[in-house]
Amino acid sequence: MSAKPRGLGRGLAALLPDGVDVGGRSSKYAEIEVTLVRANPQQPRIKFGEEGLQELAASIKEKGIVQPIVVRRLNGEYELIAGERRLRATRLAGLDRIPAYIADVSDGSEPLELALIENMQREDLNALEQAQGFHQLSEQYGLTQEDIAKRVGKSRAAVANTLRLLNLPKDIQNSLRSGQISAGHARAILAFEDRDHQMALWKRIVKEGLSVRKAEALAKKMATTAVAPHRAKHRSPHVVQVEDRLRNLMGTQVRLHHKPGKGGSIVIEYYNDEDLERLLELFELIERSW
């Protein structure tokens, strides 16, 4: 794999040839036979809407293909790197040839990286498809979360949070993949580590058609209900009372780790950037009141 860094801003352009021939085309631009292009087995995008493909096919019949696909040579044929939706629509349109850039890429993770970058630049991947692509880069090619973040132009935290979606039960993953719930709903569900609470919250979201904000509020309420009996049985009533006061004040889950006569610590949870901003505003308000 090339050691040369590539950010999301450069994307596929970093691999396309700079030279042009007398016809004004890139020296590695060609119109190739559709039958010689095989799918990328590592294609991160799974779902292709049939209606959208039909509309694109109709547009291709009328106006042609505006943006070439990107391929690499492999065993006398071409393996697709980016542009599977265009390739599928071209086949639907019944065309024999398709414009393509033939990129000089190495084996290993590079074709997958490029497929991820191209799809994310065009916002074609849903959150679960991104997670599966990141997982491939990690498991098959040994890339760290930091490596992945640099290659696709995201923060390491964003990559880590996306990968967490793969820990959800399959029913919830399928719901996310189909668009029944959003990535925001999935993050609210991930507030719980155990499957029972995850499934219970998911069923409420689907049944009641909850917004992301309402799902987050319900997750907080469920978390409070779940831990209250445990605290009452095993912890000092005074500690439980202080936690309740802090939780009511801050509107989120608060845990007090108290060591009698020795101090302790307070853990305040937040569930997204907006929730953190709310807490910071609350702290500023408290500070001004001193």
Secondary structure as the mmCIF struct_conf table of DSSP 4:
data_model
#
loop_
_struct_conf.conf_type_id
_struct_conf.id
_struct_conf.beg_label_comp_id
_struct_conf.beg_label_asym_id
_struct_conf.beg_label_seq_id
_struct_conf.end_label_comp_id
_struct_conf.end_label_asym_id
_struct_conf.end_label_seq_id
BEND BEND1 LYS A 4 LYS A 4
TURN_TY1_P TURN_TY1_P1 LEU A 8 ARG A 10
HELX_RH_3T_P HELX_RH_3T_P1 GLY A 11 ALA A 14
TURN_TY1_P TURN_TY1_P2 LEU A 15 LEU A 15
BEND BEND2 LEU A 16 LEU A 16
STRN STRN1 VAL A 20 VAL A 20
TURN_TY1_P TURN_TY1_P3 VAL A 22 GLY A 23
BEND BEND3 GLY A 24 ARG A 25
STRN STRN2 SER A 26 SER A 26
TURN_TY1_P TURN_TY1_P4 SER A 27 LYS A 28
STRN STRN3 TYR A 29 GLU A 33
HELX_RH_3T_P HELX_RH_3T_P2 VAL A 34 LEU A 36
STRN STRN4 VAL A 37 ARG A 38
TURN_TY1_P TURN_TY1_P5 PRO A 41 GLN A 42
BEND BEND4 PRO A 44 PRO A 44
HELX_RH_AL_P HELX_RH_AL_P1 GLU A 50 LYS A 63
BEND BEND5 VAL A 66 GLN A 67
STRN STRN5 ILE A 69 LEU A 74
TURN_TY1_P TURN_TY1_P6 ASN A 75 GLY A 76
STRN STRN6 GLU A 77 ALA A 82
HELX_RH_AL_P HELX_RH_AL_P2 GLU A 84 ALA A 93
TURN_TY1_P TURN_TY1_P7 GLY A 94 GLY A 94
BEND BEND6 ASP A 96 ASP A 96
STRN STRN7 ARG A 97 ILE A 102
BEND BEND7 ASP A 107 ASP A 107
TURN_TY1_P TURN_TY1_P8 GLY A 108 SER A 109
HELX_RH_AL_P HELX_RH_AL_P3 GLU A 110 GLN A 121
TURN_TY1_P TURN_TY1_P9 ARG A 122 GLU A 123
BEND BEND8 LEU A 125 LEU A 125
HELX_RH_AL_P HELX_RH_AL_P4 ALA A 127 TYR A 141
HELX_RH_AL_P HELX_RH_AL_P5 GLN A 145 VAL A 152
TURN_TY1_P TURN_TY1_P10 GLY A 153 GLY A 153
HELX_RH_AL_P HELX_RH_AL_P6 ARG A 156 LEU A 163
HELX_RH_3T_P HELX_RH_3T_P3 ARG A 164 ASN A 167
BEND BEND9 LEU A 168 LEU A 168
HELX_RH_AL_P HELX_RH_AL_P7 LYS A 170 SER A 178
TURN_TY1_P TURN_TY1_P11 GLY A 179 GLY A 179
BEND BEND10 GLN A 180 ILE A 181
HELX_RH_AL_P HELX_RH_AL_P8 ALA A 183 ILE A 189
TURN_TY1_P TURN_TY1_P12 LEU A 190 ALA A 191
BEND BEND11 ASP A 194 ASP A 194
HELX_RH_AL_P HELX_RH_AL_P9 ARG A 195 GLU A 208
TURN_TY1_P TURN_TY1_P13 GLY A 209 GLY A 209
HELX_RH_AL_P HELX_RH_AL_P10 VAL A 212 HIS A 234
BEND BEND12 ARG A 235 ARG A 235
HELX_RH_AL_P HELX_RH_AL_P11 PRO A 237 MET A 250
TURN_TY1_P TURN_TY1_P14 GLY A 251 GLY A 251
BEND BEND13 THR A 252 THR A 252
STRN STRN8 VAL A 254 LYS A 259
TURN_TY1_P TURN_TY1_P15 PRO A 260 LYS A 262
STRN STRN9 GLY A 263 ILE A 268
BEND BEND14 ASN A 272 ASN A 272
HELX_RH_AL_P HELX_RH_AL_P12 ASP A 273 SER A 289
#
